[in-house]
Amino acid sequence: MSEMPGSGAGTASFDAPAPARPGAPPGPARGGKGLALVLIALAGAVVVATIVAVAVLVTHRPHHAQASHPLRGTVFQLHVGQCINFGPYGTAVARVVRCAQPHDAEIYGTFKVAGRGWPGGAVLSDQARQGCQSRLSGYVNPQLDPNGMAEFYVYPNPGAWAAGGRSVICEIRGTHGKLTGSVRAATG
């Protein structure tokens, strides 16, 4: 039984190479230009990818977060005229709301107390009471009935003092629930 060359197991066909075109370089050097172009294109793509990666890393690198001030978000950051609702921890953390909506308190005064070391609760309480009372009549609308309101003040405890808190916050609160509208006197 005869097999045709290249058609069965263990057989191989050897064809003679085609003659070279006139003027073409002999052998493997013919494909060298194509390979060089592929390598140049690949190198260019790597350079572009590197530039893009560096640009992304530089523009999207994590920024160093600044440490948050320990009193940020507490009652000690409030300002005169703001109305607030207390959070689940009472006056320590308050949320500012529009005075037209029901609210727990309105800030009618703020002032700083002096001192390097914490002077103690009794001293701060006395300073807060005197400072807030002196600011009350100049803020509250004299036409409002004071029977439904009570004044409160907040001063720094030892922890707030150590964190740099020196502000006293003076508040008006409703004695029968939330206030609605501002208690501030009209400014003319």
matplotlib code that plots the C-alpha trace (Angstrom):
import matplotlib.pyplot as plt

x = [0.0, 1.5, 0.9, 1.0, 3.7, 2.4, -0.8, -0.2, 1.4, 5.1, 5.4, 6.5, 6.5, 9.5, 8.7, 11.5, 11.4, 10.0, 12.6, 13.3, 11.9, 14.4, 15.8, 14.5, 17.0, 17.5, 16.2, 14.8, 15.8, 12.7, 10.4, 12.8, 11.1, 7.7, 9.1, 10.8, 7.6, 5.7, 8.4, 8.3, 4.5, 4.6, 7.3, 5.2, 2.1, 4.1, 5.4, 1.8, 0.5, 3.2, 2.5, -1.2, -0.6, 1.7, -0.8, -3.6, -1.5, -0.4, -3.9, -5.8, -3.3, -4.9, -4.6, -3.3, -6.4, -6.1, -7.0, -10.5, -10.8, -12.1, -14.8, -16.0, -19.7, -20.3, -22.3, -19.1, -19.1, -22.5, -23.2, -25.7, -29.0, -28.8, -31.6, -30.8, -32.1, -30.3, -28.9, -29.2, -26.5, -28.2, -26.5, -23.1, -23.9, -26.5, -27.9, -28.6, -32.1, -34.1, -35.7, -39.1, -39.3, -39.7, -36.4, -35.1, -33.1, -31.9, -28.4, -28.7, -25.1, -21.6, -18.5, -15.0, -13.7, -10.0, -7.5, -4.8, -5.9, -9.5, -10.9, -13.4, -17.2, -18.3, -16.2, -17.3, -20.9, -20.8, -19.1, -21.5, -24.6, -23.4, -22.3, -25.5, -27.8, -26.1, -26.7, -30.3, -32.3, -30.5, -31.5, -35.0, -38.0, -39.6, -43.1, -42.7, -44.1, -41.0, -43.1, -42.8, -39.0, -36.0, -32.4, -29.6, -25.9, -23.2, -19.6, -16.6, -16.0, -12.4, -12.2, -13.5, -11.2, -8.2, -9.2, -9.1, -12.7, -13.2, -16.6, -19.8, -23.0, -26.2, -29.5, -33.2, -35.4, -39.1, -40.4, -43.4, -41.7, -40.1, -39.9, -41.1, -39.8, -37.1, -37.1, -34.8, -35.9, -36.4, -33.4, -34.3]
y = [0.0, 3.3, 6.5, 9.9, 12.1, 14.3, 12.3, 9.7, 9.3, 9.6, 11.1, 14.5, 16.6, 18.8, 21.4, 23.5, 27.1, 29.5, 31.5, 35.0, 38.0, 40.0, 42.8, 41.3, 40.5, 36.8, 34.7, 35.9, 39.5, 40.1, 40.2, 42.3, 45.6, 44.4, 43.1, 46.5, 48.4, 46.1, 46.6, 50.4, 50.5, 48.3, 50.5, 53.6, 52.0, 51.2, 54.8, 56.2, 53.7, 54.8, 58.5, 57.9, 55.8, 58.4, 61.2, 59.2, 58.4, 62.1, 63.5, 60.9, 60.1, 60.1, 63.5, 63.7, 64.2, 66.9, 65.9, 67.0, 69.5, 67.7, 70.3, 70.3, 69.5, 70.3, 73.1, 75.1, 75.8, 77.5, 81.2, 83.8, 83.5, 79.8, 77.5, 74.0, 70.5, 68.3, 64.9, 61.7, 63.0, 66.2, 69.6, 68.1, 67.6, 69.9, 70.1, 73.6, 74.0, 76.9, 78.9, 78.8, 75.0, 73.6, 73.5, 72.8, 76.0, 79.3, 80.6, 84.2, 84.7, 83.4, 84.6, 83.3, 82.8, 83.3, 81.1, 78.6, 75.9, 74.7, 77.0, 74.4, 73.9, 76.4, 79.3, 78.6, 78.2, 81.6, 83.3, 81.7, 82.7, 86.3, 86.6, 85.1, 87.2, 90.3, 89.3, 88.2, 91.5, 92.8, 89.7, 88.6, 90.3, 92.2, 91.5, 87.7, 86.1, 85.0, 82.4, 79.9, 80.2, 79.4, 80.4, 77.8, 78.0, 75.6, 75.9, 73.7, 70.7, 69.6, 67.6, 70.4, 72.8, 70.6, 70.5, 74.3, 75.1, 78.4, 79.4, 79.8, 79.2, 81.0, 79.3, 80.0, 76.9, 76.4, 75.2, 73.4, 71.8, 73.0, 76.7, 77.7, 81.0, 83.1, 84.8, 87.6, 91.2, 92.9, 94.9, 98.2]
z = [0.0, -0.9, 0.9, -0.6, 0.9, 3.8, 4.1, 6.8, 10.2, 10.2, 6.8, 5.9, 2.8, 2.0, -0.5, -2.0, -0.9, -3.4, -5.2, -3.8, -5.6, -7.5, -5.3, -2.0, 0.7, 1.2, 4.0, 7.4, 7.0, 4.8, 7.9, 10.0, 9.0, 10.1, 13.4, 14.0, 13.4, 15.8, 18.5, 18.0, 18.2, 21.3, 22.9, 22.1, 23.7, 26.9, 27.1, 26.6, 29.3, 31.7, 31.2, 31.8, 34.9, 36.4, 35.6, 37.3, 40.3, 40.7, 40.3, 42.3, 45.1, 48.5, 50.1, 53.7, 55.8, 58.3, 61.8, 62.7, 65.5, 68.6, 69.1, 65.5, 65.3, 69.0, 70.6, 71.0, 67.2, 67.2, 66.6, 67.8, 66.0, 65.1, 66.1, 67.0, 67.7, 70.1, 69.1, 71.1, 73.5, 74.5, 74.1, 73.3, 69.6, 68.1, 64.6, 63.2, 61.7, 60.4, 63.2, 61.3, 62.0, 65.5, 67.4, 70.9, 71.4, 69.9, 70.6, 71.9, 73.0, 72.9, 74.6, 75.5, 79.0, 79.8, 81.5, 80.9, 83.3, 83.7, 86.4, 87.7, 87.2, 89.9, 88.5, 84.9, 85.9, 87.6, 84.6, 82.2, 84.2, 84.5, 80.9, 79.5, 81.7, 80.5, 76.8, 77.2, 77.3, 74.2, 72.2, 73.1, 71.6, 74.6, 73.3, 73.8, 76.9, 78.9, 80.9, 78.1, 77.8, 80.0, 79.6, 79.6, 79.1, 78.2, 79.3, 78.6, 80.8, 81.5, 78.3, 76.1, 77.9, 77.2, 73.5, 73.4, 74.1, 75.8, 74.6, 76.6, 74.7, 75.8, 74.8, 75.0, 75.3, 75.4, 78.8, 77.2, 74.2, 71.1, 70.0, 66.5, 65.1, 66.4, 69.8, 68.5, 68.8, 65.4, 64.4, 62.9]

ax = plt.figure().add_subplot(projection="3d")
ax.plot(x, y, z, "-o")
ax.set_aspect("equal")
plt.show()
